[in-house]
Amino acid sequence: MKRRSVLLDAAFLRLWSGATASGLATWALPFVLGLAVLDRTLTAVDLGLLLAARTVGFLAAVPVAGVLADRHSRRGVVLWAGLSAGAAAPLLAAGLGRSVWLTAAAAAVAGAGQGACRPAFQALTAEVVDEDRRQQANAAMTLAVRVTTLAGPSLTALLAVFLGVRALLLGIGLLWLVAALVPGRGAGKSAADRAAARADAGAGEGSAGAVTGRSRLLTEFADGIREARRHPWFLAGLAALTAVIATGYSATGVALPLVSRDEYGTEAVLAGALTAYTVGALAGALIVARLRPRSPGRAALAGLAAYGFAPLSLVFPVHPGVVLAAYAVAGIGIELFNVPWFTATQREVAPDKLARVSSLDFLFSYGLAPVGLALIAPAIDAFGPRSVLAVCAAVCFAAPAAAALAPGARHFSREDPR
C-alpha cells in the first residue's frame, strides 16, 4: 500500500511550520540589525558586538539543549527555546540605540534560543515522522529554509519601508512564538521512558548517583560523544562537513565579495552567485526528496564535495556565468548531502541520544565556521586570493573523498547492506 505523503500529515505540518518560523527568525535577526546600521541606529562596531554575543549564546546553548532534549521532552525544549528567543526580541527593540549592553545580552539570549531549538527539532522530527518518510520530511524542512533565504531579503526590505527596525524586531519575536507554540508532541519514547533507560544503564555502571548538576550535564553529553564514536561514518562525515564549511563557506563570505569587486567591477556577480546558490539548493532539495541512490552515503559525500566548485570558480578570471553555474552546482550538492545526512542520523543513532549527537553535529560544523571566517582574510593578505581559494577548493574536494573511505560511509550505516 502506498504511504500517504508526509505533506498531508497534520503533525508534521505543525512541526514544519514551527521549524520554518524558527529558521526565518534566525535568518532575519542579523539582516534587521544590518538595517539598523544603515539608518544609523547602530554603529558597525555595535553590530559586530551583537552578532558575536548571538554566536556565543548559540554555541553555549547547543550542547546543553542536546542533553536536555534527550533527558526531557523534545517538545518542551522547543517550547522554552522559542519563548526565550521571543522574549529577547522586545528587549533588543528597547535597548536599540540606547544601551548596547542590554542589546548584547538580549542578542545572547536570542542566540541561545536559536541554538537550543536546533537539536530538539532534529530529534522531534524522528518522533513525529516514521522512518520511511523521513527523507521526504527532511527535504521539506530544508526546502523551507531555502525559500526563506531566497525571498526573505526582499520581503524584509519591503517591510522596512513601512515599518521601523524596532517593529521588525517585534515581528521576529512573533515568529519565535509560532516556533514555540505550533509544533505538537512526537509519538516516540517519552521523556520518562528515556530517563528510565538512562537510570537502568547508570545503575549497571554504579555511577548514576555520583554526578549532579554541571557534572551530570557533562557526563550525559559525553555519552552522546560515545554514541557518535560508535558510527565511524558519522565522525568522518562530520569532519568533512566541518572542513567544507570552514573553507568553502569562508571563501563565499570573504573572497567572493572581493573577487566580485576587483575582478568584475560590479556587485552583480556577488548577488548573482548567492542567488544561484540558493536556487541550486532549492533544486537539490526537490531532487533529493525522491532520489534513492544505491550508495546513498557516497552520493551524499559527492554532493558535499561539489561545494569545491564554488571557490574553484574564483581562482582564475572566467565569465561571470561560470561563477553563477559553479555556485548553482554547489547549492544542489549541499542539499544532496544535507537531507540524507540528517535522515541517516535520525535512523542510525540511538533514539535516547539523538539530540546530543545532533547537537555535536551543529556545534562542530557550524560552530567552527567563524574560525574559518576569521582566518581567511589574513590568509588572503599573506598568500594572495588565488592561492587561498585553490587550497579551499582542494579541501572541499578532498575531505568528502576521504570520508567516503570510512567504514559504513557507503550507506551511512554501521551495517553495510549488500
C-alpha positions as CSV (number, residue, x, y, z in Angstrom):
1,M,0.0,0.0,0.0
2,K,1.3,3.4,-0.9
3,R,2.1,5.6,2.0
4,R,0.5,9.0,2.4
5,S,2.7,11.9,1.6
6,V,4.3,13.4,4.7
7,L,3.0,16.8,3.5
8,L,-0.5,15.6,4.2
9,D,0.3,14.7,7.8
10,A,-1.1,17.3,10.3
11,A,1.6,16.5,13.0
12,F,4.4,17.0,10.5
13,L,2.9,20.2,9.1
14,R,2.7,21.6,12.6
15,L,6.4,20.7,13.1
16,W,7.3,22.1,9.7
17,S,5.5,25.4,10.4
18,G,7.4,25.8,13.7
19,A,10.7,24.9,12.2
20,T,10.2,27.3,9.3
21,A,9.2,30.1,11.7
22,S,12.4,29.5,13.7
23,G,14.5,29.4,10.6
24,L,13.0,32.7,9.3
25,A,13.5,34.3,12.7
26,T,17.1,33.1,12.9
27,W,17.9,34.4,9.4
28,A,16.1,37.7,9.9
29,L,17.8,38.9,13.1
30,P,21.3,39.7,11.6
31,F,19.6,41.2,8.5
32,V,17.4,43.5,10.5
33,L,20.3,44.5,12.7
34,G,22.2,45.3,9.5
35,L,19.3,47.6,8.6
36,A,19.8,49.4,11.9
37,V,23.3,50.2,10.8
38,L,22.0,51.6,7.6
39,D,19.7,54.0,9.4
40,R,22.5,54.8,11.9
41,T,20.7,53.4,14.9
42,L,23.6,51.1,15.4
43,T,27.3,51.5,14.5
44,A,29.3,48.8,12.7
45,V,31.2,48.1,15.9
46,D,27.9,47.7,17.8
47,L,26.7,45.3,15.1
48,G,29.8,43.2,15.4
49,L,29.3,43.0,19.2
50,L,25.7,42.0,18.9
51,L,26.5,39.3,16.3
52,A,29.3,38.0,18.5
53,A,27.0,37.8,21.5
54,R,24.4,36.0,19.5
55,T,27.1,33.5,18.3
56,V,28.3,32.9,21.9
57,G,24.7,32.3,23.1
58,F,24.2,29.9,20.2
59,L,27.3,27.8,20.9
60,A,26.7,27.7,24.6
61,A,23.1,26.5,24.3
62,V,23.6,23.8,21.6
63,P,25.3,21.1,23.8
64,V,23.1,21.9,26.8
65,A,20.0,21.7,24.7
66,G,21.1,18.4,23.3
67,V,21.3,16.9,26.8
68,L,18.0,18.4,27.9
69,A,16.2,17.3,24.8
70,D,17.3,13.7,25.5
71,R,16.6,13.9,29.2
72,H,13.2,15.7,29.0
73,S,10.5,16.3,26.4
74,R,11.9,17.4,23.0
75,R,8.6,19.4,22.6
76,G,9.3,21.1,25.9
77,V,12.8,22.1,24.8
78,V,11.4,23.6,21.6
79,L,8.8,25.5,23.6
80,W,11.2,27.1,26.1
81,A,13.8,27.8,23.4
82,G,11.2,29.6,21.3
83,L,9.8,31.5,24.2
84,S,13.3,32.6,25.3
85,A,14.3,33.8,21.8
86,G,10.8,35.5,21.5
87,A,11.3,37.3,24.9
88,A,14.7,38.6,23.7
89,A,13.1,40.4,20.7
90,P,11.4,43.2,22.7
91,L,14.5,43.7,24.8
92,L,16.5,44.1,21.6
93,A,14.0,46.7,20.4
94,A,14.0,48.5,23.8
95,G,17.8,48.7,24.0
96,L,18.5,49.5,20.4
97,G,20.4,52.8,20.2
98,R,20.0,53.3,23.9
99,S,22.0,50.6,25.7
100,V,24.5,48.4,23.9
101,W,24.9,46.1,26.9
102,L,21.1,45.5,27.1
103,T,21.0,44.7,23.4
104,A,24.1,42.5,23.6
105,A,22.5,40.5,26.5
106,A,19.3,40.2,24.5
107,A,21.2,39.0,21.4
108,A,22.9,36.4,23.6
109,V,19.6,35.1,24.8
110,A,18.2,35.1,21.2
111,G,21.2,33.1,20.1
112,A,20.7,30.7,22.9
113,G,17.1,30.1,21.9
114,Q,18.2,29.6,18.3
115,G,20.9,27.1,19.3
116,A,18.6,25.2,21.7
117,C,15.9,24.6,19.2
118,R,18.2,23.0,16.6
119,P,18.9,19.6,18.1
120,A,15.4,19.5,19.6
121,F,13.8,19.9,16.2
122,Q,16.1,17.3,14.7
123,A,15.1,14.8,17.4
124,L,11.4,15.7,17.3
125,T,11.4,15.1,13.6
126,A,12.4,11.5,14.3
127,E,9.5,11.2,16.7
128,V,6.8,12.8,14.5
129,V,7.7,11.1,11.2
130,D,8.1,7.4,10.6
131,E,11.4,6.2,9.1
132,D,10.1,5.6,5.6
133,R,9.1,9.2,5.2
134,R,11.9,11.0,7.0
135,Q,13.9,11.8,3.8
136,Q,10.9,13.5,2.3
137,A,10.3,15.3,5.6
138,N,13.9,16.5,5.9
139,A,13.8,17.7,2.3
140,A,10.6,19.7,3.1
141,M,12.4,21.2,6.1
142,T,15.4,22.3,4.1
143,L,13.2,23.5,1.2
144,A,11.5,25.9,3.6
145,V,14.9,27.2,4.7
146,R,16.0,27.9,1.1
147,V,12.7,29.6,0.2
148,T,13.2,31.8,3.2
149,T,16.7,32.7,2.2
150,L,15.6,33.5,-1.3
151,A,12.5,35.6,-0.5
152,G,13.5,36.9,2.9
153,P,15.8,39.8,2.0
154,S,13.3,41.4,-0.5
155,L,10.4,40.9,1.8
156,T,12.2,42.3,4.8
157,A,13.4,45.3,2.8
158,L,9.9,45.9,1.6
159,L,8.5,45.8,5.2
160,A,11.3,48.2,6.3
161,V,9.8,50.8,4.0
162,F,6.6,50.8,6.1
163,L,7.9,49.6,9.5
164,G,10.9,50.7,11.6
165,V,13.6,48.4,12.8
166,R,12.1,48.1,16.2
167,A,8.8,46.9,14.7
168,L,10.7,44.3,12.6
169,L,12.4,43.1,15.8
170,L,9.0,42.6,17.4
171,G,7.9,40.7,14.3
172,I,10.9,38.4,14.9
173,G,9.6,37.8,18.4
174,L,6.2,36.8,17.0
175,L,7.9,34.3,14.7
176,W,9.5,32.7,17.7
177,L,6.1,32.4,19.4
178,V,4.9,30.5,16.4
179,A,8.0,28.3,16.6
180,A,7.4,27.7,20.3
181,L,3.6,27.1,20.3
182,V,2.7,25.5,17.0
183,P,4.6,22.1,16.9
184,G,2.9,19.2,18.6
185,R,4.3,16.3,20.6
186,G,6.0,13.4,18.9
187,A,4.9,9.7,19.1
188,G,8.3,8.4,20.1
189,K,9.6,7.3,23.5
190,S,8.5,9.7,26.3
191,A,11.0,11.6,28.4
192,A,10.1,9.3,31.3
193,D,11.0,6.3,29.2
194,R,14.3,7.8,28.2
195,A,15.0,8.7,31.8
196,A,14.2,5.1,32.9
197,A,16.6,3.7,30.3
198,R,19.4,6.1,31.5
199,A,18.7,5.1,35.1
200,D,19.0,1.4,34.2
201,A,22.2,2.0,32.3
202,G,23.6,4.1,35.1
203,A,22.7,1.5,37.8
204,G,24.7,-1.1,35.9
205,E,27.7,1.1,35.9
206,G,27.3,2.1,39.5
207,S,27.6,5.8,38.8
208,A,24.2,7.2,38.3
209,G,24.1,8.9,41.7
210,A,27.6,10.1,41.6
211,V,27.1,13.0,39.3
212,T,24.8,16.0,39.7
213,G,24.3,19.5,38.2
214,R,27.1,20.5,35.8
215,S,28.9,17.2,36.2
216,R,25.7,15.4,35.1
217,L,25.4,17.6,32.1
218,L,29.0,16.9,31.1
219,T,28.6,13.2,31.7
220,E,25.4,12.9,29.6
221,F,27.0,15.0,26.8
222,A,30.0,12.6,26.9
223,D,27.5,9.8,26.5
224,G,26.4,11.5,23.3
225,I,30.0,11.7,22.1
226,R,30.5,8.0,22.8
227,E,27.4,7.2,20.8
228,A,28.8,9.3,17.9
229,R,32.0,7.3,18.1
230,R,30.0,4.1,17.5
231,H,29.3,5.4,14.0
232,P,32.6,5.9,12.1
233,W,30.7,7.2,9.0
234,F,29.2,9.9,11.2
235,L,32.6,11.1,12.6
236,A,34.1,11.0,9.1
237,G,31.2,12.9,7.5
238,L,31.1,15.5,10.3
239,A,34.9,16.1,9.8
240,A,34.3,16.5,6.1
241,L,31.3,18.9,6.6
242,T,33.3,21.0,9.1
243,A,36.2,21.3,6.7
244,V,33.9,22.3,3.8
245,I,32.1,24.9,5.9
246,A,35.3,26.3,7.4
247,T,36.9,26.7,3.9
248,G,34.2,26.8,1.2
249,Y,31.7,28.9,3.2
250,S,34.5,31.2,4.3
251,A,35.5,31.7,0.6
252,T,32.0,32.7,-0.1
253,G,31.7,35.0,2.8
254,V,35.1,36.8,2.4
255,A,36.6,36.1,-1.0
256,L,33.5,36.3,-3.2
257,P,32.8,40.0,-2.4
258,L,36.4,40.9,-3.1
259,V,36.5,39.0,-6.4
260,S,33.2,40.5,-7.5
261,R,34.5,44.0,-6.8
262,D,38.1,43.6,-8.0
263,E,37.8,41.2,-10.9
264,Y,34.4,42.1,-12.3
265,G,34.0,45.7,-11.0
266,T,30.4,45.1,-10.0
267,E,28.4,43.7,-7.1
268,A,26.1,41.9,-9.5
269,V,28.4,38.8,-9.5
270,L,28.2,38.6,-5.7
271,A,24.4,38.9,-5.7
272,G,24.0,36.6,-8.7
273,A,26.2,33.9,-7.2
274,L,24.4,33.9,-3.9
275,T,21.1,33.7,-5.7
276,A,22.3,30.9,-7.9
277,Y,23.4,29.0,-4.8
278,T,20.0,29.3,-3.2
279,V,18.2,28.4,-6.4
280,G,20.5,25.4,-6.7
281,A,19.8,24.4,-3.1
282,L,16.1,24.6,-3.8
283,A,16.5,22.3,-6.8
284,G,18.7,19.9,-4.8
285,A,16.0,19.7,-2.0
286,L,13.4,18.8,-4.7
287,I,15.6,16.2,-6.3
288,V,16.7,14.5,-3.0
289,A,13.1,14.2,-1.8
290,R,12.6,11.4,-4.3
291,L,16.2,10.3,-5.0
292,R,17.2,6.9,-3.7
293,P,20.7,6.1,-5.0
294,R,22.2,2.6,-4.4
295,S,25.1,4.0,-2.3
296,P,23.4,7.0,-0.5
297,G,26.3,7.8,1.7
298,R,28.8,8.1,-1.1
299,A,26.3,10.0,-3.2
300,A,25.8,12.4,-0.4
301,L,29.5,13.0,0.1
302,A,29.9,13.5,-3.6
303,G,27.3,16.3,-3.3
304,L,29.2,17.8,-0.4
305,A,32.4,17.8,-2.5
306,A,30.6,19.7,-5.2
307,Y,30.9,22.8,-3.0
308,G,34.5,22.9,-4.1
309,F,33.4,24.2,-7.5
310,A,32.4,27.5,-5.7
311,P,35.9,28.6,-4.6
312,L,37.5,26.9,-7.7
313,S,35.4,29.3,-10.0
314,L,37.0,32.2,-8.3
315,V,40.7,31.1,-8.8
316,F,41.0,32.3,-12.4
317,P,39.3,35.0,-14.4
318,V,36.3,33.4,-16.0
319,H,33.0,34.6,-17.5
320,P,30.5,35.6,-14.7
321,G,28.2,32.9,-16.0
322,V,30.7,30.2,-15.0
323,V,30.8,31.6,-11.4
324,L,27.0,31.5,-11.2
325,A,26.9,28.0,-12.6
326,A,29.5,26.8,-10.1
327,Y,27.5,28.2,-7.2
328,A,24.3,26.6,-8.5
329,V,26.1,23.3,-8.6
330,A,27.4,23.9,-5.0
331,G,23.8,24.6,-3.9
332,I,22.5,21.4,-5.5
333,G,25.3,19.4,-3.9
334,I,24.9,20.7,-0.4
335,E,21.3,19.6,-0.3
336,L,22.2,16.2,-1.8
337,F,24.3,15.9,1.3
338,N,22.2,17.6,4.0
339,V,19.0,15.6,3.6
340,P,20.5,12.0,3.6
341,W,22.8,13.1,6.4
342,F,20.0,14.2,8.7
343,T,17.9,11.2,7.7
344,A,20.7,8.7,8.4
345,T,21.5,10.3,11.7
346,Q,17.8,10.0,12.8
347,R,17.8,6.4,11.7
348,E,21.2,5.1,13.0
349,V,21.7,7.0,16.3
350,A,20.1,5.5,19.4
351,P,16.8,7.4,19.9
352,D,17.7,8.4,23.5
353,K,20.9,10.0,22.4
354,L,19.8,11.6,19.1
355,A,19.5,15.2,20.3
356,R,23.0,15.0,21.8
357,V,24.6,13.7,18.7
358,S,22.7,16.3,16.6
359,S,24.0,19.0,18.9
360,L,27.5,17.7,18.3
361,D,26.8,18.0,14.6
362,F,25.7,21.6,14.8
363,L,28.4,22.5,17.4
364,F,31.3,21.4,15.1
365,S,30.0,22.1,11.6
366,Y,28.5,25.5,12.2
367,G,30.3,26.4,15.4
368,L,33.7,26.3,13.8
369,A,32.6,28.4,10.8
370,P,33.5,31.7,12.4
371,V,37.1,30.4,12.8
372,G,37.3,30.0,9.1
373,L,35.9,33.4,8.5
374,A,38.4,34.9,10.9
375,L,41.4,33.2,9.3
376,I,40.7,33.5,5.6
377,A,41.1,37.3,5.4
378,P,44.6,37.3,6.9
379,A,45.5,34.3,4.8
380,I,44.4,36.2,1.6
381,D,46.5,39.2,2.7
382,A,49.5,36.9,3.3
383,F,49.3,34.5,0.4
384,G,47.0,36.1,-2.1
385,P,43.4,35.2,-3.0
386,R,44.2,32.7,-5.7
387,S,46.4,30.5,-3.5
388,V,43.9,30.6,-0.7
389,L,41.0,29.8,-2.9
390,A,42.8,26.9,-4.5
391,V,43.5,25.5,-1.1
392,C,39.9,25.9,-0.1
393,A,38.7,24.1,-3.3
394,A,41.2,21.3,-2.7
395,V,40.0,20.8,0.9
396,C,36.3,20.8,-0.3
397,F,37.1,18.1,-2.8
398,A,39.5,16.0,-0.6
399,A,37.7,16.0,2.7
400,P,34.5,14.2,1.5
401,A,36.6,11.9,-0.7
402,A,38.5,10.8,2.4
403,A,35.3,10.5,4.4
404,A,33.9,8.1,1.8
405,L,36.6,5.6,2.8
406,A,35.3,5.4,6.4
407,P,33.5,2.2,7.5
408,G,29.8,2.5,6.8
409,A,30.2,5.6,4.6
410,R,28.7,3.9,1.5
411,H,25.3,3.7,3.1
412,F,25.7,6.0,6.1
413,S,25.1,2.9,8.3
414,R,27.1,0.7,10.7
415,E,25.7,-2.3,8.9
416,D,26.6,-2.3,5.2
417,P,23.7,-3.9,3.3
418,R,24.6,-5.8,0.2
